[in-house]
Amino acid sequence: MRVVLLGPPGSGKGTHGNGLSAELHVPLISTGDILRQAIAEETRLGMAAQADVKAGRLVADETVLGLIETRLGLGDAVNGFLLDGFPRTVAQADGLAGLLQAGVAKSLDHVVNLVVSAETVVNRLRDRWLCSSCGAIYNLRSKPPKVAGQCDLCGSALKQRADDEPATVRARLEVYDRETAPLVAYYAKRGVLRNVDAAGPAEQVYGAIRRILRPAA
Ligand code: AMP
């Protein structure tokens, strides 16, 4: 199963992607996570991407395509993958199509478009906290941790993402509308777009995605 999770920041790509990855036994590949890790480790990629990630701007297409080519070439992606936060531009989508045609992986089965309003996104990201160790995602309103400030799964401290602060979220949403939203028409034209209303409760949205990816289950 080869799937792209499309949708603005805060639409639930990571939250649902984590569950789907475990259930479908395919890796969740998030270019944002790869870049944040590179920044934390101060690698050459991290140093080059740092300023753009901090400001909510897109990292150069060639850079992101290079890291996706490497990642899709790893053994665990042979039988499928869920892409979170990639592609984000038409050039990246064309680059991905080229990689798939060249046999780095096979063609996409579904592009799941998580549809949600800008207002919902700003509110969700203001309340989003992440585990500093395992990356589990919480929301103070809809999915609070059992113990304040602590991950339910591993007990590590929770933290907020620097780019989830409202002014940067607004910049990221503008970038999304300008650069990424055209991918909705791009994938609709190719017959793989599946729209999901992502404004409701998480279990409902997860169920809707699951029905698309596993219609017989
Ligand atoms: P995300 O975790 O998907 O919200 O991504 C966080 C940040 O990483 C974005 O605001 C961009 O600066 C950068 N980024 C992640 N994925 C991409 C991508 N596919 N193309 C360009 N920049 C990206």
Residues whose N, C-alpha, C, O or C-beta is under 5 A from the ligand:
A	BS01	AMP	P9 T31 G32 D33 L35 D52 V53 G56 R57 L58 V59 V64 D84 G85 F86 P87 R88
